Amino acid sequence: MTGWDDDERAVLVALLRARPCGLSWSQIAAEVADAGSARAVWDQHLPRDLFSADTDEDVVLRAARDDVRAWREADFDFLTFLDADYPAQLREVHQMPPVLFVRGAPRTDEIAVSVVGSRKASSTALRNARDIAAGLVANQVTVLSGLAEGIDTVAHETALSTGGRTVAVIGTGITKTFPAANRALQEKIAVDGLVLSQFWPDAPPTKQSFPMRNATMSAYGRATIVVEAGEQSGARIQARTAVAHGRPVILMDAVAHGTNWGRVLVGAPGVFVAADVTAALDVVRRVLAQSNQLTELLAMVDE
């Protein structure tokens, strides 16, 4: 976008922190997108005469500019939703993160599928997660997960060990690790894949951050596979969010018929039930083929 520079990015950061009129981050992003300028939105909601001598406007904006400059020199990258390198698929959902902090190599044409499930997974579920991740790699699909214990960890590790690409969407700031036991894994993913955070760099994990992370994972991937999950699992949140996003959801049989929330989702548009790993990967192939056909059709229309 012409004129979208680090000064505009800093004003966006200041807006997100100030949240004028109680606006949500999504509302702020929508207003900035419509105006094509964060500064214009700032001037509309926070005119200079609103500030007192003790909270001068320049002090607020200077702090944001200082942070943006510091982030440019850090060992991670800072992206806003109006930057060319921002993942286009995230712009398709209402919960689009206005800012991202990433370590690794972003890809604008990423084809990823989420593999998610219980932190305290059964041995059968861990084996299924391993086989699903290996199958995705064999089909040149990026393995997407949330760096949690259990299913997430196995999915990431399998992708790396089989020579594939994996993306970790984390529930903390980019400089933090949760759980601490996955610190080495997070570093490995940052070198060979991509670590992505929508939170301020030093943000700790919170109860709210993980559902937000799940929404971003749903939007980033072409589909979500729930390997195993309990009634209160974060995977449940991601599955429901993916349905709302119009993203396909693949429930392993034990989830579809062994949980109340899974039974409710069965029959919803875009929800598939897989009896085993082979069936889950077959659904992924069909979903990606349909997505490619739609992309080709839209390209023909644009011509």
N, C-alpha and C positions, 0 to 999 in steps of 0.2 A: 504494500500500500504506500503510495506516494506521501511523504511527510511523516510516516510512522517511524520514529527514531527513538533513541534512548530517552529523550526528554518526554516524549509521549508515553513511553513505557513506564517511566517513573511516576507520571501523573496517574496512570492506571493503578499502579501499586498503591499510591496515596489514596485513591478512591476506594480501593478494596479494604484498606485499613480503616478509613474514616466511615465508610458505609453511610453516606448522607441520607437523611430521611428514612433511615432504617432499611435501605435497599439491600437486597440479597446480592451475592456475587453474580448470580445469573442475571439479575435485573441490570446490574451495572454493566456487565458485558454486553447485554442487548442494547442498552442506551449508547454505549461507546461504538458498537458496530453500526448503529443507525446514523450516528453523528459523524462517524469516520474520524473521530478525534476524542481522546480522553480529556484533553484540555477544555474542549467545548462543554463536556458534561460537568467537569469540575466548576467551570465558571457559572454554569446554570444552577448547580446545587449549593456551591460554596463560594458565593461572591466575596470579594476581598473585605467588604464592610462587615462581614460576619465575624471576622477574627478580631480579637483584642490584642493589645500590646503584648500580653503574656503568651499568647498562642498565635503568633504571626504566621500568616499563610506561607511565607518564604521558608520559615523554620520547618514546617510540615513537609513541604515539597523538597526542601534540601535534604532532609533525612531519607526520603525515598530515592532521590538521585544518588546519594552516597551509597545506598544499598545496591542499586543497579550497577554502579561502577565497581563495587566490591565483588558482586556476583560475576561480572565479566572477567575478573582476575582469578576466580576460584577454579577448583578442579571439576566443576560441573557447568552445564549450559543452562541459560535462562531463556525461556520462550514465552511469548504471549500469544493469545489466540488469533492475532492479526499478523503473525509472522509466517513467512513462507514455509518454514520447517516444522510448523506446528502440525500434528497429525490431523489430517482432514476429517477422518472418521469421527473424531471427538466433537467437531463442530455440528454434527448431525443431531445432537441430543440437548435437551434443556439443561442437563446438569454439566454441561461443558465447563471444564476448569479454565478460568480466564488466564491463568499462568501455570507454567510447568517448569520443573527443574529436572534435568536429565543428566545421567552419566552414561557414556557409551555412544553408539552410533544410531541416531534416528533414521528411519526409512519412510519416505513419503508413500511408498507402495506396499507397505507391510500387509501381509496376509497372515493373520494370527487367529488362534483359537484358544479360548480360556480352558484350562484344566484345573478345577477347583474341588474342594471338599473338606472333610473333617481334619482338624489338627490331630486328634487322637484316632487315627484311622486304623481299621482292621488290616490284617496281613493280606487278605484278599483284595481289599480296596487299594492298598499300596501297590500290589502286583498289577492291578488293572491300570492304575495311574501310570506306572512305568511303561506298560505295553502301549497305552494310548499315546503317551508322549513320544515314544519311539516310532509309532506309526505316523504321527503327524510329521516328525522329522523326515521320515522316508518319503512323505508326500510333499516335502519342501514347504511345510507350513510352520510358522513360528509358534512356539509353545509359550503361551501367556499365562502367568499366574501371579500370586500375591506375596510370595516369599514367607508365608506362614509355615508353621510346623506341619508335618504330616503330608497330605496330598500335594500341597504346593511345592514343598521342598523336593519331593521325589520327582515331580514333573520338571522342575528346573534342572535338577542334577542329571536326569536322563537325557534331556535335550543337549546339555553340554557334553556329556560322555559319548553321545552318539554323533557328535559333529554338527548338531543343529543350532538354530538360533533360539534364544529365549528372552522374553521381556518380563521384568518384574515391576509391577505397579505396587508401590509400597504405601503403608498407612502412616508414615512418619515423614519428617523432613528429609531431604536428600543426604544430609550429613549424619543422620541417625540410622540405627539398625534395630529392627525388632522382628523376631527375637534375637537376642545377642548371640545366640549360638549360630546364627546364619550370617555372621559378619563376613567370614571368608567366602561364603557362597555369593553374597551381595557384591563383594569386590570382584569375584570371577565373572559374574554376569556383567558388571560395568565394563570389563575388558573385552569380553567376547560377545556381549549382547547389548541390552539396554536396561537401565534402571530409571524409573520414572516416578516423580512425586508431584502432587498438586498442592502441597503444603509449603509454608515458609521453611527455609532450609534447616533451621534448628528446632522445628516443631517436634514435640514428643508424641508418642501414640496416645490417642484418646478414644473414648467410647464412640464418638461421632466420626472419627477419621476413617475407620474401617468400612462402614457402610458407604461413605463417600468414595473410598478407594474402589469398592465393588462396582459402583455405578460407572466409574471411569474404565474399569476392566471390561464391563459389558459393552461399553461404547467402542473401545479400542479393538476388540476382537470381532471376527465375522460370526462367531457362535460361541456358546458356553457349554462345556461338558461338566456335569455334576457327577463325580465319581461315587461319593458317599457323603452323606450329611445328616445331621440330627435335626430336631425340630427348631432349634435356635441357632443353627449354623449361619455364618456369614454367606455361605454358598446359597442358602435359601433366599437371602436378600438379593444376591446377584441374579439368580434365576428369575425372580419376579421382576427385577428391573430390566433384565434383558427382554422379557416379554413386552414390557411397556415400550422399550426402545425399538421393537420390531426385529430383534435379533433372535435367530434360532436358539433353542435350548434343547440339549440332549441330556435326558435323565437316565442314568443307569437303572436297571430294573429294580434294584433294592431301594433306590430313592423314590422311584415312581410309585411303588406299591407298599413301601415300608415306612413312609412318613405321611402325616396328615397333609402337609403343605404340598408334597409331591403329588398325592392323589388329586388335590384340587387343581393343580396345573395340567394334569393329563387331559388332553382334549382341547387345550387352549391353542389358538393359532400359533404355529411355529414351534410347538413343543413336541419332541420326539422321545420315544422310549426305546432304549437299547438293552437287549438281553445280555450282550457280552461286548467285548472289545471290538471284535470284527464288525458287529452291527453298528457300534458307535462311529467307527471310522468310515463305514459305508455312508452313514448319514452326512458326515463331514464332506465327503467327496461330492455327494449330490448337492449339498448346500452351496459349496464353492462353485460347482459347475453352473448352477442356476444364477449365482451372483455374477459369474463371468459373462453369461449370456445376456443378463440385464445390462451390464456395462457396455458390451458390444452394441446392443440395441440403442442405448442412449447416445453412444458415439455416432451412430448412423443418423439419428435424429438431429444431433448438433450440426452434422455436415449439411 
